[in-house]
Amino acid sequence: MTQSLIFDMDGTLFQTDKILALSLEDTFNQLRLQNKWNDATPIDYYREIMGVPLPKVWATLLPNHSEEVREEANAYFLERLVKNIKDGQGALYPHVEEVFQYLKENQYEIYIASNGLTDYLNAIVDYYQLDQWVTETFSIQEINTLDKADLVQHIMKKYEISRGIVVGDRLSDFRAAKENGLKAIGCRFDFARKEELSEADLVIEDLMELQSIGNK
């Protein structure tokens, strides 16, 4: 039976931190120009909450601003993220292409499930030509809730997946796996937290370790 792997994007496949500071600084500079922000850019705060859906991000970073301002900031941030991706400012984590090639050659089906928005995810997939390995990339925008477990369930129903693994770096990934009866592999990368990784079935330090997945 074919086994499926559902990968998170940010902090698992894509080194988001390489464009995060640039894009967030651009966004808050825009808010400053509009006299809607006077303090330092809360980059460290964003790193702490990395992995949650963007509406929750802006509600957290701009708690005293209107929903309209949050939506404008979100739209501008997305625009800057996409531009920085297309300009080659980002990077995949080491060995993504090599591991994907190995998995495809060994009859694994690969999917991406992310809290990122569709345009952002498409920019990454297109720039790095990930669709040569990835069956489909799913955004949290495609479902009515902001719960990643529901997104994984959506993928499982669409592709009739009965067994598989969720590979990610944050608690939402591991809980999405558990709630859907899948195995959870945690990546100890940039945004990962020790207390969250404890909920994964297995923790890896390098994506190359997935090549021995059948033995674990």
Salt bridges, closest charged atoms under 4 A:
ASP8 OD1 - LYS148 NZ 2.81
ASP17 OD1 - ARG47 NE 2.89
GLU25 OE2 - ARG32 NH1 3.37
ASP26 OD2 - ARG80 NE 3.03
ASP44 OD1 - ARG47 NH1 3.05
GLU67 OE1 - ARG70 NH1 3.49
GLU72 OE1 - LYS36 NZ 3.35
ASP87 OD2 - LYS83 NZ 2.68
GLU98 OE1 - HIS95 ND1 3.63
GLU109 OE1 - LYS104 NZ 3.91
GLU136 OE1 - LYS158 NZ 2.90
ASP173 OD1 - LYS148 NZ 2.57
GLU196 OE1 - ARG170 NE 2.77
GLU199 OE2 - ARG175 NH2 3.72
ASP201 OD1 - LYS178 NZ 3.89
GLU205 OE2 - ARG188 NE 2.70
ASP206 OD2 - HIS95 NE2 3.70
GLU209 OE1 - LYS216 NZ 3.71
